Every structure is written in structure tokens, then in C-alpha cells.
């Protein structure tokens, strides 16, 4: 399905938002290429995007500057048949399996400073999680952990979303001159132990790992969460909204970035 037409808007100065609820779980390289294009469209065209998506196959993603070659065992990851990708954003490793990923690509001035934008997006997500009955809070201000500190979900930093004292949402940003991309994972199940399984310290661990069974992190489905985020974002971020399930134009443009995000040289460059 291609793009739907823009909805008419009474206020020409209002922000034009596109909510992309992607029904197709995609490989890590495809998801990252798409998010890169959304950042470009925010930069060049002044568009504002909110994309919700999943990953198939499940994937271990590294932050842009994370020392993956030192921290993670490439041979072991290959032996387990796990997919990997390096994100364009910063932060630390995330296992993308039973979670929902969001991406917001907007002009930099829309939410004020980049720190304010980070907090506002998390406040919106927190409000959506409250809508489905989860009691969440934002972590108090704290210094960011080193990239050597391990998995993204190992410990929270200031402004991240907590549920029952545990980090529920991990996010990272990529900034350009006039726009920014913020994307992150909202856990639906606690299977981030896979990050530790892939670490070099576990090279002599068991040859096979069951990645399909872990205790639920939150008692909601991805569809419930998608609906809550869609409702909350429309209410909180006023403007002209359209909802799409695909975009031929964005997918075509993403082809320019596929080679980089599929490249082992990019994924394991650090």
C-alpha cells in the first residue's frame, strides 16, 4: 500500500505529522535505512514523522560509537545465527525481539532544545503507557553511563521511562543541522539477557540459547501499545495528522542507505 494523501488542515501554520504504523516487521538494516530517510525528510522538507515498527529477524543493534568489536563476540553471534546492525544513533546495545520500536524525526525547533525534545517524547510515551494501565515514571537526572557499561537496558539515565523500578524504554538521538531523529525500544518482554549472551565474557557459554522464553515485562500487546501511542501523540502534539501503513517514496529513498546498514564493515567498524 502506498502513501495516503495529506489530510486537509484549517491552519496552514500547523505542524504536519505523519504517523507510520508499519505492519511489516523488517530486518535491522531496512529499519535503520528507513529511519535515516525520515531524518533527511525532516531536515530538507520540514516534515514531522512518528514511526512504530518491529524487527524480523530479531536483531542485536549497536550504538553508533559503541566499541562492538571489543565488547561482543562476532564468531559466537554468527554461530547462534543472530542478526546484527549498527544504528545511526548513539547509545548502547539493544536486543530487538519482543518490543516495539518508535522513531520520531522532526525539525529541531519543534520541541525546543534537544534535551527538551528527549523528555517530551518520553513524556508522551509515558502518558501512552499510563493509558494502558502501566504505572511508569521518568528516571531522575543522572550522568550517562560509559559506552563500556554494557547493554542499553542495564541501567537508566535521566529522563528514561521506568516501570517497577526497571528501565522500560531505551532511546537515542541523531542530530543534523536542522532536524533530529530519536528512536528507541519499548520492552514488551524482558529478554535483554541476549545482549550478555553475545558479550565476549560469555564466549565459553552454552552453544545454544533459548531466545523464545522469558518472563513478560509488561502485560500488554504490541497492538494495544500502538493504539495508545497513536491516540496520545495526536492529542498531545497538536497539528495536522495523517496515518499511513507504507510509503513507496520513503522505501525507494531508503535504498540509498541499505548498502551501509547491511555492511559488516559498518556494523563492526568499532
N, C-alpha and C positions, 0 to 999 in steps of 0.2 A: 504494500500500500504506500502511495506517495504522500506528499505533504497535503494537508488540508489548507484551504485559503484562510488568510487572516480574518479574524472577527472584526466587524465594524466597531469603531471606538468614537465616542462623542467628544472626547478630549484629545486633540492631536498631540498635546504635550505629554500625555500619559505614557508610562513605560509599556512597551510591547513585550510581553512574556510568551515564551513557548515552553509548554510542559510536554516533554517527550517521555511517555511511558513505554519503554522498549519491551515488547513481548518476547523478543528473541534473545535468549542467553547467548553471548558471543565470547570468542576467545579473548584472552587478555590483550593481545596485540591489536585486535579490532576495537575493543573498548577504549584503549588509550589513543588510538588514531582518531576516533570519533571525538573524544574529549578535546584533543588538540585542535580540531577544526572548529568546535564550538568556541574555544578561546579566540581563535582568529576571527570568527564572525562577530564576537563581542567587540573585538579591537577595531575591525575595519568597518563594520556595518552598524555598530552601536546596539546590537541585539542583546536580549537577555534570555538565557536558557536555563531550564531546570530539567535534568535528565535522570530517570530512575531506571536501573538496569541490573542484570545478573551476569554470571560468568559460566561458560561451558567451553572447554573443560574447566574444572576447578583449577585455581591458579595461585601461585605464590608470587606476589609483586614486591619489588624492592623500591625504596625511595630513590629519588634522582641522584643523591650524593651518598647513598649508603654503600659501605665497603662490602659488597656482597661476596666478592671472591675470598675475602678473609673470614667472613662470618659463616658462610653457607657452603655445604659440601655438594659441589656440582655433580660429581660422579654418583653420589647417593641419590640425589634428586632425579637424575636420569634413570637409575636403576629402579626407582619407585614409579617411574612413568609420570612424573608430575610436570605440569606446565609452569613456566616462569615468564615474567615480563618485568621491565624496569619502567616505572611510572615517570611522567614528565614532572610531577610534583615531588616535593621533598618528603621527609618523614622516614619511617622505618618499615620493616617487612610486615605484610598482611597476607593471611591465607583467605582467599576468596572462595567460599563454599556455600555454607548456609547463612547468607547475609544478603542485604540489599545495599547496592551502591548508589549514591547520589552524585551528581555533578552539577554545579552551578557555575555558569560562565556569564559574566556581566561586566559592563563598564565600571571602572574603578570608583567613580564618584557616587554610584547609586546608593551605597550603604555607608558612605563616609570613608574613614580610614580603613586600611586592610584589616587591622585588628578589630575594628567595629564590625566589619563585614563578617569576619570569622565568628564573632559572638552572635551576630544577628542570625546567621544561618543556623547556628546551633540552637538559638532560642526558638526559631521556627520549628526545627526538628523536635526539640523538647516539648513544644506545645502539641505537635502531632502525636508524640508518644503518650502524652497525657490523655489525648483524645481517645486512645485505645486502651486506657486504663493502667498505664505504667507510671509509677512514681519515679521521676528522674530529677536530677539536679545538675548544675554546672560545677565542674571542679574548680576549687579556688585557684587564684593566681599562683603559679609556681614556675621555676626555671625549667626550660625544655631539657629533657634528658639527652645525653650524647647519642649520636648515631651508633655508637658501640654498645648501647644499652640493651639491644635485643629487639624483640617484637614490638610492633606498634601498640598492641593491647596489653603489654606488660605493666604499664603504669600510665596514669593520666597526666596531662599537663593542663594549665589553666584554661578554663572555658570549655573543656571537653565534657561530654554528657556521661553521667554516672547513673547506674541503676543498681540498687542494693549494694552500694559502695564499690562497684566494679565498673570499669570503663565499657561503655556500650557502643559509642561512636568514635571512630578514629578518622581524623581529617587532615588534609594537607593542601597547600596552595601553590600555584604557579602564577607569577606576576609578569605582565608585559607592560608596555609604556602606558596604555590607556585602558586596560582591562585586566581581569584576573579569573583564574579557574580555581575553584575549590571543589575537591571531591573527597569522598570518604565512605567508609563501610559502617553499616548499622547491623550489628550482630543479631541473628535470629537463633543461633546455637553457639555454644562455647566449644569450638573446635580449633582455636588458635594454637593448641599444642602442636599442630603440624609445623609451625614455624620452628619450634625447638627440635622437632624430629629432623628437620633439614639442616640444623646447625652442625658445624664441624665437630663440636664436642660429642655428637651422637653418631659419629662415623661407625663405631663398632656396635651400634644398637641392633635390634631385630631387623631381619631382612625385609619383612613385610609389616605394614602398619595399617590397621583398620581405620580408615578416614570417614566411615559412614555412620559411626555410632559415637555420639557424645551427648551429654545432658543438655536439654533445651536452655537457652539463655533467657528467652522471653516467650511468654505463652501467646504469641500472635503469629499470623501467617504473613508472607510477603504481600499478598493482595490486600490484607487489612491495613498494613503499613503504607502501601502505595496510596490507597484511598484516603487515609488520614493526612498524608503529606500533601496530596493534591488539594484537599479541602482547606487545609491550614495555610498553605502558601498563597492560594488565591485570596483568602481573607486577610492575611497579614501584609502581603505585598500587593498593594493596590495597583491596578493597571489594566491593560487590555490583554486578556489571556486567550490562547488557543491551545488545544491539546492534539498531539499527533502520536501515531504509533510507529512512524517510519519517516525517513527523509531521504529521497533519492539524491538530492543535491548535496547533503552533508556526507552521505555514504560515498558518493563519487569523489568528493574532495578528500575524504579520508584516505583514499588510495595513494595520495602523495606521501603519506606518513607510514604506511604499512611496512615498507621495507625496513625502516629504522626500528619500529617496535617489534618486528619479527626477528631482528638480527641478534644472534648470540653475542656479537661484538658489542652491541649496545647494552644488552641485558647484563653482561658480565664485564663491563668496561672498568669497573672499580672493584 
